[in-house]
Amino acid sequence: MRNDTDPRYLRSRQAILDAARELLLAQGPAAVTHQQIAEHAGIGRATVYRHWPQTEQLLAEAMATVPMPFFHAPASPFREWVTRELTAIADQLAQDAVRAVTTTLANAALWDDGMDARRAGFAELLSQRLAGALRQAQDQGELSLRVRPETDAAALAIGPVYYRATIERAPADAALIERCVDSLGDWT
C-alpha cells in the first residue's frame, strides 16, 4: 500500500529516481531498466516495480530531472551552432529509447498535471534558449530574423526534426536540418 508520508517509501522512491538519473546520464536511456535500477540503488526489483510499474514512466520521470543540454551555450558563428544543436537533438531522437520517452512524456502530459508542468517547463526552456541565441545572432549581424523567436523559432526549428523522428520514424538528415535553420531567418 502506498503511503506518501512513510519515510521508507519516500527513501526508496528517491533512491530509485537517483539510480535512474545516474544510469541515464552515464549509459543512456537503454540502461534504465527495473533490473539495472534495482542493482544500482541496492534495493529489490519488486520495490522498483511497486513505485513505477512501467519502465517508460520511470524513464520519463528520470529524464524530467536531468538538466536539458540543448541550446545551452550559444556561440558564434550562430548558424553552425544552431545546426550542431539540431543535429544533436536529431541524433538523440534517432535512439528508440529516447523516442519512446519523448512520446511517453508528451502523452502523459495530456492526463497528468505534473507531467504537463514538466512538459511546459521543458518547452519554455528550449524556446527561451533558442530565442536568446537568435536575438544575439541578430545583434551581431549574423541573422535577420523572419520569425518571432520567443513563440515560433523552436516550433519551426525542432518541430520538423521531432515529426521526422516520431511520426515518420526516420532520421532527420542534414538537408532537413539545414531547411529548419534556414526557416529562422536570413543568415549572413
mmCIF file of the C-alpha atoms, coordinates in Angstrom:
data_MODEL
# 
_entry.id   MODEL 
# 
loop_
_atom_site.group_PDB 
_atom_site.id 
_atom_site.type_symbol 
_atom_site.label_atom_id 
_atom_site.label_alt_id 
_atom_site.label_comp_id 
_atom_site.label_asym_id 
_atom_site.label_entity_id 
_atom_site.label_seq_id 
_atom_site.pdbx_PDB_ins_code 
_atom_site.Cartn_x 
_atom_site.Cartn_y 
_atom_site.Cartn_z 
_atom_site.occupancy 
_atom_site.B_iso_or_equiv 
_atom_site.pdbx_formal_charge 
_atom_site.auth_seq_id 
_atom_site.auth_comp_id 
_atom_site.auth_asym_id 
_atom_site.auth_atom_id 
_atom_site.pdbx_PDB_model_num 
ATOM 1   C CA . MET A 1 1   ? 0.000  0.000  0.000   1.00 0.00 ? 1   MET A CA 1 
ATOM 2   C CA . ARG A 1 2   ? 1.304  3.418  -0.941  1.00 0.00 ? 2   ARG A CA 1 
ATOM 3   C CA . ASN A 1 3   ? 1.958  5.860  1.861   1.00 0.00 ? 3   ASN A CA 1 
ATOM 4   C CA . ASP A 1 4   ? 3.442  9.178  0.716   1.00 0.00 ? 4   ASP A CA 1 
ATOM 5   C CA . THR A 1 5   ? 4.327  10.058 4.305   1.00 0.00 ? 5   THR A CA 1 
ATOM 6   C CA . ASP A 1 6   ? 6.160  6.815  5.155   1.00 0.00 ? 6   ASP A CA 1 
ATOM 7   C CA . PRO A 1 7   ? 9.902  7.617  5.312   1.00 0.00 ? 7   PRO A CA 1 
ATOM 8   C CA . ARG A 1 8   ? 10.804 4.176  3.902   1.00 0.00 ? 8   ARG A CA 1 
ATOM 9   C CA . TYR A 1 9   ? 8.528  4.730  0.921   1.00 0.00 ? 9   TYR A CA 1 
ATOM 10  C CA . LEU A 1 10  ? 9.994  8.184  0.315   1.00 0.00 ? 10  LEU A CA 1 
ATOM 11  C CA . ARG A 1 11  ? 13.604 6.946  0.696   1.00 0.00 ? 11  ARG A CA 1 
ATOM 12  C CA . SER A 1 12  ? 13.142 4.054  -1.698  1.00 0.00 ? 12  SER A CA 1 
ATOM 13  C CA . ARG A 1 13  ? 11.390 6.286  -4.232  1.00 0.00 ? 13  ARG A CA 1 
ATOM 14  C CA . GLN A 1 14  ? 14.243 8.812  -4.083  1.00 0.00 ? 14  GLN A CA 1 
ATOM 15  C CA . ALA A 1 15  ? 16.871 6.048  -4.326  1.00 0.00 ? 15  ALA A CA 1 
ATOM 16  C CA . ILE A 1 16  ? 15.138 4.699  -7.431  1.00 0.00 ? 16  ILE A CA 1 
ATOM 17  C CA . LEU A 1 17  ? 14.992 8.144  -9.071  1.00 0.00 ? 17  LEU A CA 1 
ATOM 18  C CA . ASP A 1 18  ? 18.626 8.841  -8.193  1.00 0.00 ? 18  ASP A CA 1 
ATOM 19  C CA . ALA A 1 19  ? 19.720 5.496  -9.643  1.00 0.00 ? 19  ALA A CA 1 
ATOM 20  C CA . ALA A 1 20  ? 17.645 6.036  -12.787 1.00 0.00 ? 20  ALA A CA 1 
ATOM 21  C CA . ARG A 1 21  ? 19.103 9.517  -13.293 1.00 0.00 ? 21  ARG A CA 1 
ATOM 22  C CA . GLU A 1 22  ? 22.674 8.284  -12.751 1.00 0.00 ? 22  GLU A CA 1 
ATOM 23  C CA . LEU A 1 23  ? 22.199 5.402  -15.198 1.00 0.00 ? 23  LEU A CA 1 
ATOM 24  C CA . LEU A 1 24  ? 20.574 7.723  -17.714 1.00 0.00 ? 24  LEU A CA 1 
ATOM 25  C CA . LEU A 1 25  ? 23.457 10.185 -17.573 1.00 0.00 ? 25  LEU A CA 1 
ATOM 26  C CA . ALA A 1 26  ? 26.175 7.522  -17.571 1.00 0.00 ? 26  ALA A CA 1 
ATOM 27  C CA . GLN A 1 27  ? 24.821 4.975  -20.041 1.00 0.00 ? 27  GLN A CA 1 
ATOM 28  C CA . GLY A 1 28  ? 21.812 6.463  -21.798 1.00 0.00 ? 28  GLY A CA 1 
ATOM 29  C CA . PRO A 1 29  ? 18.101 5.604  -21.812 1.00 0.00 ? 29  PRO A CA 1 
ATOM 30  C CA . ALA A 1 30  ? 18.573 1.918  -22.654 1.00 0.00 ? 30  ALA A CA 1 
ATOM 31  C CA . ALA A 1 31  ? 20.255 1.400  -19.257 1.00 0.00 ? 31  ALA A CA 1 
ATOM 32  C CA . VAL A 1 32  ? 17.167 2.499  -17.354 1.00 0.00 ? 32  VAL A CA 1 
ATOM 33  C CA . THR A 1 33  ? 15.582 -0.874 -16.655 1.00 0.00 ? 33  THR A CA 1 
ATOM 34  C CA . HIS A 1 34  ? 13.959 -2.158 -13.471 1.00 0.00 ? 34  HIS A CA 1 
ATOM 35  C CA . GLN A 1 35  ? 16.754 -4.713 -13.025 1.00 0.00 ? 35  GLN A CA 1 
ATOM 36  C CA . GLN A 1 36  ? 19.633 -2.251 -13.500 1.00 0.00 ? 36  GLN A CA 1 
ATOM 37  C CA . ILE A 1 37  ? 17.996 0.379  -11.303 1.00 0.00 ? 37  ILE A CA 1 
ATOM 38  C CA . ALA A 1 38  ? 17.433 -2.159 -8.523  1.00 0.00 ? 38  ALA A CA 1 
ATOM 39  C CA . GLU A 1 39  ? 21.078 -3.250 -8.682  1.00 0.00 ? 39  GLU A CA 1 
ATOM 40  C CA . HIS A 1 40  ? 22.356 0.337  -8.826  1.00 0.00 ? 40  HIS A CA 1 
ATOM 41  C CA . ALA A 1 41  ? 20.139 1.504  -5.947  1.00 0.00 ? 41  ALA A CA 1 
ATOM 42  C CA . GLY A 1 42  ? 20.754 -1.614 -3.863  1.00 0.00 ? 42  GLY A CA 1 
ATOM 43  C CA . ILE A 1 43  ? 17.067 -2.424 -3.494  1.00 0.00 ? 43  ILE A CA 1 
ATOM 44  C CA . GLY A 1 44  ? 14.779 -5.187 -4.702  1.00 0.00 ? 44  GLY A CA 1 
ATOM 45  C CA . ARG A 1 45  ? 13.390 -5.162 -8.200  1.00 0.00 ? 45  ARG A CA 1 
ATOM 46  C CA . ALA A 1 46  ? 9.870  -5.614 -6.781  1.00 0.00 ? 46  ALA A CA 1 
ATOM 47  C CA . THR A 1 47  ? 10.285 -2.302 -4.954  1.00 0.00 ? 47  THR A CA 1 
ATOM 48  C CA . VAL A 1 48  ? 11.102 -0.568 -8.239  1.00 0.00 ? 48  VAL A CA 1 
ATOM 49  C CA . TYR A 1 49  ? 8.010  -2.129 -9.838  1.00 0.00 ? 49  TYR A CA 1 
ATOM 50  C CA . ARG A 1 50  ? 5.813  -1.021 -6.909  1.00 0.00 ? 50  ARG A CA 1 
ATOM 51  C CA . HIS A 1 51  ? 6.849  2.598  -7.444  1.00 0.00 ? 51  HIS A CA 1 
ATOM 52  C CA . TRP A 1 52  ? 6.873  2.503  -11.258 1.00 0.00 ? 52  TRP A CA 1 
ATOM 53  C CA . PRO A 1 53  ? 5.136  -0.478 -12.889 1.00 0.00 ? 53  PRO A CA 1 
ATOM 54  C CA . GLN A 1 54  ? 6.208  0.636  -16.363 1.00 0.00 ? 54  GLN A CA 1 
ATOM 55  C CA . THR A 1 55  ? 9.772  1.425  -17.378 1.00 0.00 ? 55  THR A CA 1 
ATOM 56  C CA . GLU A 1 56  ? 8.597  4.274  -19.620 1.00 0.00 ? 56  GLU A CA 1 
ATOM 57  C CA . GLN A 1 57  ? 7.046  6.093  -16.670 1.00 0.00 ? 57  GLN A CA 1 
ATOM 58  C CA . LEU A 1 58  ? 10.213 5.788  -14.627 1.00 0.00 ? 58  LEU A CA 1 
ATOM 59  C CA . LEU A 1 59  ? 12.390 6.835  -17.549 1.00 0.00 ? 59  LEU A CA 1 
ATOM 60  C CA . ALA A 1 60  ? 10.149 9.824  -18.237 1.00 0.00 ? 60  ALA A CA 1 
ATOM 61  C CA . GLU A 1 61  ? 10.352 10.957 -14.622 1.00 0.00 ? 61  GLU A CA 1 
ATOM 62  C CA . ALA A 1 62  ? 14.128 10.449 -14.537 1.00 0.00 ? 62  ALA A CA 1 
ATOM 63  C CA . MET A 1 63  ? 14.555 12.403 -17.775 1.00 0.00 ? 63  MET A CA 1 
ATOM 64  C CA . ALA A 1 64  ? 12.476 15.235 -16.371 1.00 0.00 ? 64  ALA A CA 1 
ATOM 65  C CA . THR A 1 65  ? 15.049 15.665 -13.593 1.00 0.00 ? 65  THR A CA 1 
ATOM 66  C CA . VAL A 1 66  ? 18.117 15.693 -15.849 1.00 0.00 ? 66  VAL A CA 1 
ATOM 67  C CA . PRO A 1 67  ? 19.397 19.101 -16.943 1.00 0.00 ? 67  PRO A CA 1 
ATOM 68  C CA . MET A 1 68  ? 18.468 19.839 -20.546 1.00 0.00 ? 68  MET A CA 1 
ATOM 69  C CA . PRO A 1 69  ? 21.675 20.200 -22.586 1.00 0.00 ? 69  PRO A CA 1 
ATOM 70  C CA . PHE A 1 70  ? 20.279 21.654 -25.812 1.00 0.00 ? 70  PHE A CA 1 
ATOM 71  C CA . PHE A 1 71  ? 20.732 25.303 -26.834 1.00 0.00 ? 71  PHE A CA 1 
ATOM 72  C CA . HIS A 1 72  ? 22.648 25.899 -23.615 1.00 0.00 ? 72  HIS A CA 1 
ATOM 73  C CA . ALA A 1 73  ? 25.759 27.829 -24.669 1.00 0.00 ? 73  ALA A CA 1 
ATOM 74  C CA . PRO A 1 74  ? 25.269 29.879 -27.844 1.00 0.00 ? 74  PRO A CA 1 
ATOM 75  C CA . ALA A 1 75  ? 28.382 30.606 -29.853 1.00 0.00 ? 75  ALA A CA 1 
ATOM 76  C CA . SER A 1 76  ? 29.291 32.481 -32.997 1.00 0.00 ? 76  SER A CA 1 
ATOM 77  C CA . PRO A 1 77  ? 29.058 31.644 -35.818 1.00 0.00 ? 77  PRO A CA 1 
ATOM 78  C CA . PHE A 1 78  ? 25.466 31.075 -34.819 1.00 0.00 ? 78  PHE A CA 1 
ATOM 79  C CA . ARG A 1 79  ? 24.329 29.254 -37.960 1.00 0.00 ? 79  ARG A CA 1 
ATOM 80  C CA . GLU A 1 80  ? 26.824 26.473 -37.324 1.00 0.00 ? 80  GLU A CA 1 
ATOM 81  C CA . TRP A 1 81  ? 25.896 26.441 -33.639 1.00 0.00 ? 81  TRP A CA 1 
ATOM 82  C CA . VAL A 1 82  ? 22.146 26.072 -34.363 1.00 0.00 ? 82  VAL A CA 1 
ATOM 83  C CA . THR A 1 83  ? 22.950 23.344 -36.907 1.00 0.00 ? 83  THR A CA 1 
ATOM 84  C CA . ARG A 1 84  ? 25.047 21.435 -34.337 1.00 0.00 ? 84  ARG A CA 1 
ATOM 85  C CA . GLU A 1 85  ? 22.323 21.734 -31.702 1.00 0.00 ? 85  GLU A CA 1 
ATOM 86  C CA . LEU A 1 86  ? 19.588 20.500 -34.052 1.00 0.00 ? 86  LEU A CA 1 
ATOM 87  C CA . THR A 1 87  ? 21.839 17.657 -35.195 1.00 0.00 ? 87  THR A CA 1 
ATOM 88  C CA . ALA A 1 88  ? 22.372 16.661 -31.550 1.00 0.00 ? 88  ALA A CA 1 
ATOM 89  C CA . ILE A 1 89  ? 18.599 16.658 -30.985 1.00 0.00 ? 89  ILE A CA 1 
ATOM 90  C CA . ALA A 1 90  ? 18.095 14.573 -34.128 1.00 0.00 ? 90  ALA A CA 1 
ATOM 91  C CA . ASP A 1 91  ? 20.779 12.123 -33.006 1.00 0.00 ? 91  ASP A CA 1 
ATOM 92  C CA . GLN A 1 92  ? 19.074 11.710 -29.635 1.00 0.00 ? 92  GLN A CA 1 
ATOM 93  C CA . LEU A 1 93  ? 15.644 11.241 -31.221 1.00 0.00 ? 93  LEU A CA 1 
ATOM 94  C CA . ALA A 1 94  ? 17.099 8.588  -33.536 1.00 0.00 ? 94  ALA A CA 1 
ATOM 95  C CA . GLN A 1 95  ? 17.501 6.334  -30.479 1.00 0.00 ? 95  GLN A CA 1 
ATOM 96  C CA . ASP A 1 96  ? 14.467 4.138  -29.852 1.00 0.00 ? 96  ASP A CA 1 
ATOM 97  C CA . ALA A 1 97  ? 14.589 4.656  -26.079 1.00 0.00 ? 97  ALA A CA 1 
ATOM 98  C CA . VAL A 1 98  ? 14.749 8.450  -26.359 1.00 0.00 ? 98  VAL A CA 1 
ATOM 99  C CA . ARG A 1 99  ? 11.952 8.478  -28.915 1.00 0.00 ? 99  ARG A CA 1 
ATOM 100 C CA . ALA A 1 100 ? 9.850  6.280  -26.606 1.00 0.00 ? 100 ALA A CA 1 
ATOM 101 C CA . VAL A 1 101 ? 10.438 8.520  -23.618 1.00 0.00 ? 101 VAL A CA 1 
ATOM 102 C CA . THR A 1 102 ? 9.755  11.685 -25.585 1.00 0.00 ? 102 THR A CA 1 
ATOM 103 C CA . THR A 1 103 ? 6.431  10.426 -26.860 1.00 0.00 ? 103 THR A CA 1 
ATOM 104 C CA . THR A 1 104 ? 5.577  8.984  -23.431 1.00 0.00 ? 104 THR A CA 1 
ATOM 105 C CA . LEU A 1 105 ? 6.213  12.379 -21.845 1.00 0.00 ? 105 LEU A CA 1 
ATOM 106 C CA . ALA A 1 106 ? 4.037  14.089 -24.441 1.00 0.00 ? 106 ALA A CA 1 
ATOM 107 C CA . ASN A 1 107 ? 1.256  11.558 -23.927 1.00 0.00 ? 107 ASN A CA 1 
ATOM 108 C CA . ALA A 1 108 ? 1.457  11.620 -20.123 1.00 0.00 ? 108 ALA A CA 1 
ATOM 109 C CA . ALA A 1 109 ? 1.196  15.420 -20.200 1.00 0.00 ? 109 ALA A CA 1 
ATOM 110 C CA . LEU A 1 110 ? -2.317 15.072 -21.604 1.00 0.00 ? 110 LEU A CA 1 
ATOM 111 C CA . TRP A 1 111 ? -3.530 13.292 -18.467 1.00 0.00 ? 111 TRP A CA 1 
ATOM 112 C CA . ASP A 1 112 ? -1.145 14.191 -15.659 1.00 0.00 ? 112 ASP A CA 1 
ATOM 113 C CA . ASP A 1 113 ? -0.820 17.759 -14.397 1.00 0.00 ? 113 ASP A CA 1 
ATOM 114 C CA . GLY A 1 114 ? 2.668  17.128 -13.006 1.00 0.00 ? 114 GLY A CA 1 
ATOM 115 C CA . MET A 1 115 ? 3.931  15.783 -16.314 1.00 0.00 ? 115 MET A CA 1 
ATOM 116 C CA . ASP A 1 116 ? 2.227  18.640 -18.141 1.00 0.00 ? 116 ASP A CA 1 
ATOM 117 C CA . ALA A 1 117 ? 4.060  21.115 -15.921 1.00 0.00 ? 117 ALA A CA 1 
ATOM 118 C CA . ARG A 1 118 ? 7.357  19.370 -16.766 1.00 0.00 ? 118 ARG A CA 1 
ATOM 119 C CA . ARG A 1 119 ? 6.489  19.446 -20.466 1.00 0.00 ? 119 ARG A CA 1 
ATOM 120 C CA . ALA A 1 120 ? 5.656  23.139 -20.276 1.00 0.00 ? 120 ALA A CA 1 
ATOM 121 C CA . GLY A 1 121 ? 8.878  23.898 -18.407 1.00 0.00 ? 121 GLY A CA 1 
ATOM 122 C CA . PHE A 1 122 ? 10.921 21.930 -20.921 1.00 0.00 ? 122 PHE A CA 1 
ATOM 123 C CA . ALA A 1 123 ? 9.250  23.699 -23.857 1.00 0.00 ? 123 ALA A CA 1 
ATOM 124 C CA . GLU A 1 124 ? 9.708  27.115 -22.253 1.00 0.00 ? 124 GLU A CA 1 
ATOM 125 C CA . LEU A 1 125 ? 13.384 26.457 -21.554 1.00 0.00 ? 125 LEU A CA 1 
ATOM 126 C CA . LEU A 1 126 ? 14.041 25.346 -25.131 1.00 0.00 ? 126 LEU A CA 1 
ATOM 127 C CA . SER A 1 127 ? 12.151 28.330 -26.545 1.00 0.00 ? 127 SER A CA 1 
ATOM 128 C CA . GLN A 1 128 ? 13.920 30.850 -24.298 1.00 0.00 ? 128 GLN A CA 1 
ATOM 129 C CA . ARG A 1 129 ? 17.382 29.471 -25.002 1.00 0.00 ? 129 ARG A CA 1 
ATOM 130 C CA . LEU A 1 130 ? 16.890 29.379 -28.759 1.00 0.00 ? 130 LEU A CA 1 
ATOM 131 C CA . ALA A 1 131 ? 15.235 32.810 -28.825 1.00 0.00 ? 131 ALA A CA 1 
ATOM 132 C CA . GLY A 1 132 ? 18.075 34.320 -26.810 1.00 0.00 ? 132 GLY A CA 1 
ATOM 133 C CA . ALA A 1 133 ? 20.665 32.855 -29.157 1.00 0.00 ? 133 ALA A CA 1 
ATOM 134 C CA . LEU A 1 134 ? 18.798 34.082 -32.237 1.00 0.00 ? 134 LEU A CA 1 
ATOM 135 C CA . ARG A 1 135 ? 18.487 37.584 -30.810 1.00 0.00 ? 135 ARG A CA 1 
ATOM 136 C CA . GLN A 1 136 ? 22.217 37.508 -30.067 1.00 0.00 ? 136 GLN A CA 1 
ATOM 137 C CA . ALA A 1 137 ? 22.909 36.389 -33.658 1.00 0.00 ? 137 ALA A CA 1 
ATOM 138 C CA . GLN A 1 138 ? 20.753 39.245 -34.938 1.00 0.00 ? 138 GLN A CA 1 
ATOM 139 C CA . ASP A 1 139 ? 22.503 41.763 -32.658 1.00 0.00 ? 139 ASP A CA 1 
ATOM 140 C CA . GLN A 1 140 ? 25.861 40.617 -34.013 1.00 0.00 ? 140 GLN A CA 1 
ATOM 141 C CA . GLY A 1 141 ? 24.707 40.948 -37.615 1.00 0.00 ? 141 GLY A CA 1 
ATOM 142 C CA . GLU A 1 142 ? 24.718 37.230 -38.427 1.00 0.00 ? 142 GLU A CA 1 
ATOM 143 C CA . LEU A 1 143 ? 20.966 36.880 -38.837 1.00 0.00 ? 143 LEU A CA 1 
ATOM 144 C CA . SER A 1 144 ? 17.972 38.855 -39.979 1.00 0.00 ? 144 SER A CA 1 
ATOM 145 C CA . LEU A 1 145 ? 15.056 37.168 -38.219 1.00 0.00 ? 145 LEU A CA 1 
ATOM 146 C CA . ARG A 1 146 ? 11.930 36.229 -40.163 1.00 0.00 ? 146 ARG A CA 1 
ATOM 147 C CA . VAL A 1 147 ? 10.204 34.611 -37.180 1.00 0.00 ? 147 VAL A CA 1 
ATOM 148 C CA . ARG A 1 148 ? 9.120  35.626 -33.729 1.00 0.00 ? 148 ARG A CA 1 
ATOM 149 C CA . PRO A 1 149 ? 11.902 33.985 -31.740 1.00 0.00 ? 149 PRO A CA 1 
ATOM 150 C CA . GLU A 1 150 ? 10.017 33.565 -28.448 1.00 0.00 ? 150 GLU A CA 1 
ATOM 151 C CA . THR A 1 151 ? 6.919  31.992 -29.982 1.00 0.00 ? 151 THR A CA 1 
ATOM 152 C CA . ASP A 1 152 ? 7.815  30.403 -33.318 1.00 0.00 ? 152 ASP A CA 1 
ATOM 153 C CA . ALA A 1 153 ? 11.531 29.619 -33.537 1.00 0.00 ? 153 ALA A CA 1 
ATOM 154 C CA . ALA A 1 154 ? 11.561 26.371 -31.539 1.00 0.00 ? 154 ALA A CA 1 
ATOM 155 C CA . ALA A 1 155 ? 8.497  25.017 -33.345 1.00 0.00 ? 155 ALA A CA 1 
ATOM 156 C CA . LEU A 1 156 ? 9.989  25.801 -36.750 1.00 0.00 ? 156 LEU A CA 1 
ATOM 157 C CA . ALA A 1 157 ? 13.459 24.510 -35.885 1.00 0.00 ? 157 ALA A CA 1 
ATOM 158 C CA . ILE A 1 158 ? 12.709 21.481 -33.696 1.00 0.00 ? 158 ILE A CA 1 
ATOM 159 C CA . GLY A 1 159 ? 9.197  20.581 -34.860 1.00 0.00 ? 159 GLY A CA 1 
ATOM 160 C CA . PRO A 1 160 ? 10.203 19.020 -38.185 1.00 0.00 ? 160 PRO A CA 1 
ATOM 161 C CA . VAL A 1 161 ? 13.021 17.052 -36.523 1.00 0.00 ? 161 VAL A CA 1 
ATOM 162 C CA . TYR A 1 162 ? 10.613 15.723 -33.891 1.00 0.00 ? 162 TYR A CA 1 
ATOM 163 C CA . TYR A 1 163 ? 7.987  14.897 -36.535 1.00 0.00 ? 163 TYR A CA 1 
ATOM 164 C CA . ARG A 1 164 ? 10.500 13.066 -38.691 1.00 0.00 ? 164 ARG A CA 1 
ATOM 165 C CA . ALA A 1 165 ? 11.750 11.004 -35.738 1.00 0.00 ? 165 ALA A CA 1 
ATOM 166 C CA . THR A 1 166 ? 8.448  10.218 -34.017 1.00 0.00 ? 166 THR A CA 1 
ATOM 167 C CA . ILE A 1 167 ? 5.744  10.192 -36.691 1.00 0.00 ? 167 ILE A CA 1 
ATOM 168 C CA . GLU A 1 168 ? 7.742  9.087  -39.725 1.00 0.00 ? 168 GLU A CA 1 
ATOM 169 C CA . ARG A 1 169 ? 10.282 7.125  -37.633 1.00 0.00 ? 169 ARG A CA 1 
ATOM 170 C CA . ALA A 1 170 ? 13.044 8.179  -39.973 1.00 0.00 ? 170 ALA A CA 1 
ATOM 171 C CA . PRO A 1 171 ? 16.296 10.026 -39.359 1.00 0.00 ? 171 PRO A CA 1 
ATOM 172 C CA . ALA A 1 172 ? 16.427 13.790 -39.730 1.00 0.00 ? 172 ALA A CA 1 
ATOM 173 C CA . ASP A 1 173 ? 19.144 14.185 -42.326 1.00 0.00 ? 173 ASP A CA 1 
ATOM 174 C CA . ALA A 1 174 ? 21.440 17.157 -42.833 1.00 0.00 ? 174 ALA A CA 1 
ATOM 175 C CA . ALA A 1 175 ? 19.216 18.573 -45.594 1.00 0.00 ? 175 ALA A CA 1 
ATOM 176 C CA . LEU A 1 176 ? 16.161 18.717 -43.294 1.00 0.00 ? 176 LEU A CA 1 
ATOM 177 C CA . ILE A 1 177 ? 18.200 20.323 -40.541 1.00 0.00 ? 177 ILE A CA 1 
ATOM 178 C CA . GLU A 1 178 ? 19.529 22.954 -42.954 1.00 0.00 ? 178 GLU A CA 1 
ATOM 179 C CA . ARG A 1 179 ? 15.960 23.769 -44.035 1.00 0.00 ? 179 ARG A CA 1 
ATOM 180 C CA . CYS A 1 180 ? 14.985 24.132 -40.362 1.00 0.00 ? 180 CYS A CA 1 
ATOM 181 C CA . VAL A 1 181 ? 17.901 26.514 -39.781 1.00 0.00 ? 181 VAL A CA 1 
ATOM 182 C CA . ASP A 1 182 ? 17.033 28.473 -42.927 1.00 0.00 ? 182 ASP A CA 1 
ATOM 183 C CA . SER A 1 183 ? 13.409 28.853 -41.766 1.00 0.00 ? 183 SER A CA 1 
ATOM 184 C CA . LEU A 1 184 ? 14.577 31.059 -38.883 1.00 0.00 ? 184 LEU A CA 1 
ATOM 185 C CA . GLY A 1 185 ? 15.786 33.955 -40.999 1.00 0.00 ? 185 GLY A CA 1 
ATOM 186 C CA . ASP A 1 186 ? 18.343 35.220 -43.472 1.00 0.00 ? 186 ASP A CA 1 
ATOM 187 C CA . TRP A 1 187 ? 21.836 34.221 -42.385 1.00 0.00 ? 187 TRP A CA 1 
ATOM 188 C CA . THR A 1 188 ? 24.884 36.227 -43.422 1.00 0.00 ? 188 THR A CA 1 
# 
